[in-house]
């Protein structure tokens, strides 16, 4: 694998000069540099800056809405350049060269089930079913359930991306983010179904490095038609380095060559939509990283699978080593 392989996207976006030392640091990262306390204060303040936003600020009920960061084209280019530079450093090491088709190890997962009395107290059998769905979607990468933690706390139960409930629940409950995927369930406010922390952000504010979903999105939950477990699949895709597929008709898009250009999310279930008629291919409406309903979200592309492997090897090295060499 060469660094040129990482320049996935539409041809118009392939030119440019790399910035190994992070020249032109996007303002979303400038906002979260410094001490841990200062990072939290600045990050919350940054939400008021134009351009620093999360997806779907005014979500519609029963429509998939994800609060994971929405980056500008300039920021995504910077992120891609950093992935290329940093992946080049690890790709030459023998410990990082091994990849699929079968991985002997698993990614440890800890579920933090935050509930208010009986509300939101998800049964263990539901979590086991969710793990099966997660493993089927990401195969050959597999996840292993390390622990389920039940936390009865009405003050933490209702969460939004940067609420105090979100911050303190993660501050006190998070297991080692360098070796573990932390998944939090609760009641999400604002109409969001979930959000995740990208791998390249973990070094800046590790307390937020997790996946968070509404408990109603788990298998058999009450958020039909988003109650078959694919919200966690979507958010773990972000956690492993994927952007949404709907990044506009021009430019690099999601930096994946085999996901056609897409102008806007595909809400619902569609077989043939072409929101970018002057670009090749139909909208990837059945892709896990679109906003399709759970019955219609069915695939990651080979290019997305490659990017997840590169991102894990680069930004989550201890997790990658567990995958390729086993859990012992």
C-alpha positions as CSV (number, residue, x, y, z in Angstrom):
1,X,0.0,0.0,0.0
2,X,1.4,3.4,-1.0
3,X,0.5,6.8,0.3
4,X,-0.8,7.6,-3.2
5,X,-3.5,5.0,-2.6
6,X,-4.9,7.2,0.1
7,X,-5.7,10.0,-2.3
8,X,-9.1,8.6,-2.9
9,X,-11.7,10.9,-4.3
10,X,-12.7,12.5,-7.6
11,X,-9.8,13.5,-9.9
12,X,-10.2,17.3,-9.5
13,X,-9.2,16.9,-5.8
14,X,-5.9,15.0,-6.3
15,X,-3.6,18.0,-6.7
16,X,-2.1,19.9,-3.8
17,X,0.8,20.1,-1.5
18,X,1.0,18.1,1.7
19,X,1.6,19.8,5.0
20,X,3.4,17.3,7.2
21,X,3.6,19.6,10.2
22,X,0.0,20.6,10.0
23,X,0.3,23.9,8.3
24,X,-3.0,25.6,7.9
25,X,-4.5,23.9,11.0
26,X,-8.3,24.1,10.6
27,X,-10.0,26.2,13.2
28,X,-11.9,23.2,14.6
29,X,-8.6,21.8,15.9
30,X,-7.2,25.2,16.9
31,X,-10.2,25.4,19.2
32,X,-9.2,22.3,21.1
33,X,-5.5,22.7,21.7
34,X,-4.0,23.4,25.1
35,X,-4.7,22.0,28.5
36,X,-7.6,19.6,29.1
37,X,-9.8,22.1,30.9
38,X,-9.1,24.8,28.4
39,X,-9.9,22.4,25.6
40,X,-13.4,21.7,26.9
41,X,-14.1,25.4,27.5
42,X,-12.8,26.3,24.0
43,X,-14.6,23.5,22.3
44,X,-18.0,24.5,23.7
45,X,-17.2,28.1,22.7
46,X,-16.3,27.0,19.2
47,X,-19.8,25.8,18.6
48,X,-20.8,29.5,18.2
49,X,-18.2,30.0,15.4
50,X,-19.7,30.0,11.9
51,X,-18.6,26.8,10.1
52,X,-18.1,24.8,13.3
53,X,-21.2,22.8,13.4
54,X,-22.7,19.3,13.7
55,X,-25.0,17.8,11.2
56,X,-28.8,18.4,11.3
57,X,-29.1,21.3,13.6
58,X,-32.9,21.2,13.4
59,X,-33.6,17.5,12.9
60,X,-37.0,16.1,11.9
61,X,-38.4,13.2,14.1
62,X,-38.2,9.7,12.6
63,X,-35.5,10.8,10.2
64,X,-31.9,9.7,10.6
65,X,-29.9,12.5,12.1
66,X,-26.2,12.3,13.1
67,X,-24.5,14.9,15.3
68,X,-21.0,13.9,14.3
69,X,-18.9,16.9,13.1
70,X,-19.5,18.3,9.7
71,X,-16.2,19.5,8.2
72,X,-15.6,22.1,5.5
73,X,-13.8,21.0,2.3
74,X,-10.7,22.8,3.5
75,X,-10.8,20.9,6.8
76,X,-11.4,17.6,5.1
77,X,-8.4,18.2,2.8
78,X,-6.2,18.9,5.9
79,X,-7.5,15.7,7.5
80,X,-6.7,13.7,4.4
81,X,-3.2,15.2,4.2
82,X,-2.5,14.3,7.8
83,X,-3.7,10.7,7.2
84,X,-1.4,10.3,4.3
85,X,1.6,11.7,6.1
86,X,1.0,9.7,9.3
87,X,0.0,6.5,7.6
88,X,3.2,6.6,5.6
89,X,5.1,6.4,8.9
90,X,3.3,3.3,10.2
91,X,2.8,1.5,6.9
92,X,6.5,0.6,6.6
93,X,6.6,-1.1,10.0
94,X,6.2,-4.9,9.9
95,X,3.7,-4.8,12.8
96,X,1.3,-2.8,10.6
97,X,1.6,-4.6,7.3
98,X,-0.6,-7.5,8.1
99,X,-4.2,-7.1,7.1
100,X,-7.2,-9.5,6.5
101,X,-8.9,-11.3,5.1
102,X,-9.1,-12.9,8.6
103,X,-8.1,-11.0,11.7
104,X,-7.3,-13.2,14.7
105,X,-8.2,-10.5,17.2
106,X,-11.3,-8.5,18.1
107,X,-11.9,-4.9,19.1
108,X,-13.1,-4.8,22.8
109,X,-16.4,-3.0,23.2
110,X,-17.8,-1.7,26.5
111,X,-21.5,-0.7,26.6
112,X,-22.4,2.0,29.1
113,X,-26.2,1.8,29.4
114,X,-27.3,5.0,31.1
115,X,-30.9,4.8,32.2
116,X,-33.4,6.5,34.4
117,X,-35.0,3.8,36.5
118,X,-36.5,1.3,34.0
119,X,-36.5,3.8,31.1
120,X,-33.6,3.1,28.8
121,X,-32.4,0.0,30.7
122,X,-31.6,-2.1,27.7
123,X,-31.7,-5.9,28.2
124,X,-28.4,-7.8,27.8
125,X,-30.0,-9.9,25.1
126,X,-30.6,-6.7,23.0
127,X,-26.9,-5.8,23.4
128,X,-25.9,-9.3,22.3
129,X,-28.0,-8.9,19.2
130,X,-26.5,-5.5,18.5
131,X,-23.1,-7.0,18.6
132,X,-24.1,-9.6,16.0
133,X,-25.3,-6.8,13.7
134,X,-22.1,-4.9,14.2
135,X,-19.9,-7.8,13.4
136,X,-21.9,-8.7,10.3
137,X,-21.6,-5.2,9.0
138,X,-17.8,-4.8,9.6
139,X,-16.6,-8.3,8.7
140,X,-13.8,-9.4,8.6
141,X,-13.1,-6.9,11.4
142,X,-14.8,-8.2,14.5
143,X,-15.8,-6.8,17.8
144,X,-15.9,-8.5,21.2
145,X,-18.2,-7.5,24.1
146,X,-15.9,-6.9,27.0
147,X,-18.4,-5.5,29.5
148,X,-21.9,-4.0,29.9
149,X,-22.2,-1.3,32.6
150,X,-25.6,-0.2,33.8
151,X,-25.7,3.3,35.2
152,X,-29.0,4.5,36.8
153,X,-28.6,8.3,36.6
154,X,-31.5,10.5,35.6
155,X,-29.1,13.5,35.4
156,X,-27.0,11.8,32.7
157,X,-29.8,10.0,30.9
158,X,-30.8,12.8,28.5
159,X,-27.8,13.9,26.4
160,X,-26.8,16.0,23.4
161,X,-23.4,16.3,21.9
162,X,-21.8,18.9,24.2
163,X,-24.1,18.9,27.2
164,X,-22.7,18.6,30.8
165,X,-24.5,15.2,31.0
166,X,-22.4,14.0,28.0
167,X,-19.2,15.3,29.4
168,X,-19.5,14.0,32.9
169,X,-20.8,10.6,31.9
170,X,-17.8,10.1,29.7
171,X,-15.4,11.6,32.1
172,X,-16.4,9.1,34.9
173,X,-17.4,6.1,32.9
174,X,-14.9,5.9,30.0
175,X,-12.7,2.8,29.7
176,X,-9.2,3.1,28.1
177,X,-10.1,4.7,24.7
178,X,-6.7,3.6,23.2
179,X,-7.7,-0.1,23.5
180,X,-11.5,-0.1,23.7
181,X,-14.6,1.1,21.8
182,X,-16.8,2.8,24.3
183,X,-20.5,2.9,23.4
184,X,-23.0,4.9,25.4
185,X,-26.7,4.6,25.2
186,X,-29.2,7.0,26.7
187,X,-32.0,9.3,25.6
188,X,-30.7,11.8,23.0
189,X,-32.3,15.2,22.8
190,X,-32.6,17.5,19.8
191,X,-33.9,14.6,17.6
192,X,-30.4,13.1,17.1
193,X,-30.0,9.3,16.8
194,X,-26.3,9.3,17.5
195,X,-22.8,10.7,17.1
196,X,-19.2,9.6,17.3
197,X,-15.7,10.9,17.7
198,X,-13.4,10.6,14.8
199,X,-10.1,8.8,15.3
200,X,-8.0,11.8,14.3
201,X,-9.7,13.8,17.1
202,X,-8.9,11.4,19.9
203,X,-5.5,12.9,20.7
204,X,-7.1,16.3,21.2
205,X,-10.1,15.5,23.5
206,X,-9.9,11.9,24.4
207,X,-12.8,12.1,26.9
208,X,-15.2,12.4,24.0
209,X,-13.7,9.4,22.1
210,X,-16.7,7.1,21.9
211,X,-20.0,6.3,20.1
212,X,-23.2,7.6,21.6
213,X,-26.7,6.5,20.4
214,X,-30.3,6.7,21.5
215,X,-31.3,3.5,23.2
216,X,-34.4,3.4,20.9
217,X,-32.1,2.6,17.9
218,X,-31.0,-0.7,19.3
219,X,-32.7,-3.8,17.9
220,X,-36.4,-3.8,18.7
221,X,-36.3,-0.3,20.1
222,X,-39.1,2.3,19.7
223,X,-37.5,4.5,17.0
224,X,-38.9,2.6,14.0
225,X,-37.6,2.5,11.2
226,X,-34.3,3.1,12.8
227,X,-34.5,0.3,15.3
228,X,-32.6,-2.5,13.7
229,X,-29.1,-1.6,15.1
230,X,-27.7,0.2,12.1
231,X,-27.3,3.5,13.9
232,X,-24.4,2.0,15.9
233,X,-23.0,0.7,12.6
234,X,-23.1,4.2,11.1
235,X,-21.5,5.8,14.1
236,X,-18.8,3.2,14.4
237,X,-18.0,3.9,10.8
238,X,-17.2,7.5,11.9
239,X,-15.2,6.2,14.9
240,X,-13.1,4.2,12.3
241,X,-12.6,7.3,10.1
242,X,-15.4,7.5,7.6
243,X,-17.3,10.7,6.6
244,X,-20.9,10.8,5.4
245,X,-21.3,9.9,1.8
246,X,-23.3,13.1,1.0
247,X,-20.5,15.6,0.5
248,X,-21.7,17.4,-2.6
249,X,-21.3,16.9,-6.3
250,X,-17.9,18.5,-6.8
251,X,-14.5,18.2,-5.1
252,X,-13.2,15.2,-3.2
253,X,-16.4,14.2,-1.5
254,X,-15.9,11.7,1.2
255,X,-12.4,10.9,-0.1
256,X,-13.6,7.4,-1.2
257,X,-13.2,6.6,-4.9
258,X,-16.0,4.0,-5.0
259,X,-18.8,6.0,-3.3
260,X,-20.4,8.1,-6.1
261,X,-20.8,11.8,-5.6
262,X,-24.0,12.6,-3.6
263,X,-25.5,16.1,-3.1
264,X,-27.8,15.4,-0.1
265,X,-28.7,12.6,2.3
266,X,-31.1,9.8,1.2
267,X,-33.8,9.9,3.8
268,X,-35.8,6.8,3.7
269,X,-35.3,3.9,1.2
270,X,-34.5,4.6,-2.4
271,X,-33.1,2.4,-5.1
272,X,-32.3,4.9,-7.9
273,X,-31.5,8.5,-7.0
274,X,-28.9,10.5,-9.0
275,X,-28.5,13.8,-7.1
276,X,-25.3,14.5,-9.1
277,X,-26.3,13.7,-12.7
278,X,-23.1,15.1,-14.2
279,X,-21.0,12.7,-12.1
280,X,-20.8,8.9,-12.6
281,X,-22.9,6.6,-10.6
282,X,-26.2,6.7,-8.6
283,X,-26.3,7.9,-5.0
284,X,-25.1,5.3,-2.6
285,X,-28.4,5.2,-0.8
286,X,-27.9,1.8,0.7
287,X,-24.6,2.7,2.2
288,X,-24.2,2.7,6.0
289,X,-22.8,6.2,5.9
290,X,-25.8,7.7,4.2
291,X,-29.1,8.4,6.1
292,X,-31.2,5.5,4.8
293,X,-33.6,3.7,7.1
294,X,-32.2,0.6,8.8
295,X,-33.8,-2.0,6.4
296,X,-32.1,-0.2,3.4
297,X,-28.6,0.3,4.9
298,X,-26.7,-2.7,3.8
299,X,-23.1,-2.1,2.8
300,X,-19.7,-0.5,3.1
301,X,-17.7,-0.3,-0.1
302,X,-14.2,-1.8,-0.5
303,X,-12.8,1.7,-0.5
304,X,-14.5,2.5,2.8
305,X,-13.1,-0.7,4.3
306,X,-9.6,0.3,3.2
307,X,-9.9,3.7,4.7
308,X,-11.1,2.2,8.0
309,X,-8.1,-0.1,8.1
310,X,-5.7,2.8,7.4
311,X,-7.4,5.0,10.0
312,X,-7.3,2.3,12.7
313,X,-3.6,1.5,11.9
314,X,-2.7,5.2,12.0
315,X,-4.8,6.7,14.9
316,X,-5.8,3.6,16.9
317,X,-2.5,1.6,16.8
318,X,-3.2,-0.5,20.0
319,X,-6.6,-1.5,18.7
320,X,-5.0,-2.4,15.3
321,X,-2.4,-4.6,16.9
322,X,-5.0,-6.5,18.8
323,X,-6.8,-7.1,15.5
324,X,-3.8,-8.3,13.5
325,X,-2.0,-10.3,16.2
326,X,-4.8,-11.5,18.5
327,X,-6.0,-10.4,21.9
328,X,-3.2,-11.9,24.0
